[in-house]
Amino acid sequence: MMIDPSASLGSNVFVGRHAVIESGVTIGDNVTIGYGAIIRAGTTIENGVSVGDLTVLGKKPTGNKKKAVKPPSNLPPLVIGEGASIGCNCVIYLGVSLGADVLVGDLASIREFVSIGESTIVGRSAVVEPHTVIGRFVTIQTSCYITSNMLIEDDVFIGPCCSTSNDKYMGSGREAHQGPIIRRGAKIGNNATLLPGIRIGERAVVGAGAVITRDVPPDSTYVGNPGRPLTR
């Protein structure tokens, strides 16, 4: 293992073989860092956190000439809240804040400028893109794609393989990016597709496989392609 002398480790911290802990990292008490994990400079890990094998925390974003939104040169450090559990082979970027008791499944990716509230679940192989806010007690299941510039309020459930988008004109640069807004208590079924800028109202339900092209009112159920109100 390699631990920079400027890193601060609390009591009862386990660091697996071949792990790397860079300068200015702060690790609380009763933390487990898995084998081969890389903790980049400035990251804060609070008490009771578990980090899986081969995970990278505090990664700096990169870009190229084609990339429309250039990554910022300066980002705040990654902060992982008390009791959070991070799986194996995850990548979590600078500028992310994870609340207490957050669970991140194996192979998940969480990009810069993302905030995730207490006791939320980000499932295996899920992707969360930049400038997204996710509330408390949210469930995002396996292989979901959570686009950038999106808001997910508290107590939302999103089923496996849901896909969201934020660019109506698909790379033309004609409009600012805006992802869906999902209000408190809404439920999104497996393989649903949410188009840019649509709003899912409080406690609304989107059926499995639905393609949502317009706003869904609170307490309603939409199904089909394109999504329409379910009639009984």
N, C-alpha and C positions, 0 to 999 in steps of 0.2 A: 504494500500500500504506500501511498505518498500523501502526507499531510503537511500542508504549508505551516510554518511556525506561527504565522499570524492568525491562523484559524483558532476559534474558541470552541472547545468541546465540553459539554456538561458531564455529569456523573452517569455511570452505567451506560456508556455509549459503545455499541459494537460496530466495528468497521471491518467489512469483509476483505479478504485478500484481493489485491490488485485494484482496490478502490482509490480514487484520487479526490482529495479535498483541497481546493485552491485557497488563495489568500482572502482574508477577511470574511470567511464563512463563519457563521454562528450556529452552533448545534446545541439544543437543549438537553435535558436529562432523559434517560431511558429511550434513546433513539437507536434504531437499527439501520445501518447502511449496508446494502447488499454487496456481494462480490462483483467487482468490476464497475461499480457505479462511479459516476463522475459528478462532483458537486462543484460548479463553477463559482468564480470569485463573487463574494458579496452576498451569497444566498443565506437566508435565515430559515432554519428548521426548528420549530418549537418542540416542546416536550412531547414524548410519547409517539413520535412519528416513526413509521416504518417505510423504508425505501428499498425497492426490489433490486435484484441483480441486473447489471448492465443498463441501468437507467441513467439518463443525463438530465441534470437539473441546472437551470440558469443558462441555457444555450442562447447565444447571440444570433439574431436573425440575419440572413444574407439575402442578396438580390442579384439581378443582372440587368443588362440594358433594356430588355423587353418588359421587365416587371413594372407595372403601372404605378404601384404604390411602393416607394422606396422605403426600406427599413430605416428607422431613426438611428442616429449615431449614439445617442445616450438614452438608456432605459433604466428605470429603477430596478433594484434587485428583486429576485424571486423571494416570496415569503410563503412558507407552508405552515398552516395553523396546527395547533395542538391536536394530537391524536389522529392526524391524517394518515392514510395508507396509500402508498404509491406502488403500483405493480412493477413487473419486470419489463425491460426494454421500452420504457416510456421516455418521451422527450418533452420537457416542460421549459418554456423559454423565459428569458428576462421579462420583467414587467408584469408578471402574473402574481395574483394573490389568491391563495386557497384558504378557505375558512377551516375552522376546527372540524374534525371528524369527516373530512371529505375523503371519498374512496375513488381512486383512479385505477382502472383496470389495466392489465398487461397490454403493451403495444399502443397505448393511447398517446396522442400528441395534443399539446395545449400551447397555442401561440401567444405572442406578446400582447400586452394590454387586455388581458382577460381577468375578470374577477369572478370567483365562484364561492357561493355562500355555504354556510354551515351544513354538514351532513348530506351534501349532494353527492350523487354517484355519477361518474363519467365512465362508461362501460368499456370493455375490451375493444381495442382497435378504433375507438371513437376519435374524431378529429374536431377540435374546437379552434376556429380561426380568430384573427386579431379583433380588437375593439368590440368584444362581446361581453355582456354582463349576464351572469347566471345566478339566480337567487338561491334560497335555502330549501333544503329537502326536495330537490329536483332529482329525477331519475332520467338519465340519458343512457339508453341501452346500447348493446353491442353494435359496432360499425356505423354509428350515426355520423353524418356530416353536418356540423354546426357551422354555418358560414360566418364571415366577419360582419361587424356592425349589426349585431342581433341582440335582442333583449328577451330573456326567459325569466319570468317572475317565479315566485315561490310555489312549491308543491306541484310543479308541472311534471307530467310523465310523458316521455318520448320513447316509443317502441323501437325495436331493432331496425337498422338500415334506413331510418328516416333521412331524407336529403333536403337541404334548404339552400336557397340561392339569394344573391343580393344585387345582381347586375342584369337588369331587364334587357339591355342591349348587347350583352355578351362580349365585352371587351372593346366596344367602340369608343368609350370615354364620353358618351353623350349625357350621362347622369351620374350624380353621386351615388355611391353604393349604399343600399339600405336593405338589411336582412329582415326577415319576419319578426314580428313582436308577438310573443306568446304570453298571455295574461295568466294570472294566478289560478292554479287548479285545473288548467286545461289538460287534455289527454290526446296524444297523437299516436295513431296506430302504426303497426309495422309497415315499412316500405312506403310510407306517405311522402309526398313531395310538396314542399311549401315554396311558392314563388316569391320574388322580391317584394318587400314592403307590405305584404299582407299582414292583417292583424287577426289573431285568434283570441276570441273573447274569453272572459273568466268562465271556468268550468265547462267550456265547450269541448266537444269530442270530434276528432277527425278520424274516420274509419281507415282500416288497413288498405294500403294501395291507393288512397285518394290523391288526386292532384288538385291542390287548392290554389285557385287563380284570383280569388277575391276574398274580402274580409268575411270571417265567420263570427256571427253574433254570439254574445254570452249565452250559456245554457242551451246551445243548439247542437245538433249532430249533422255533420256533412260527410257524404260518401261519394265515391265515383270519380270519373274523369270526363269533364271537369267537375270539381266538387259541387254538389248541390245538397240542399236540406233534405234530410231523411224524412219521408212522410210515412205515417203509420196507417 
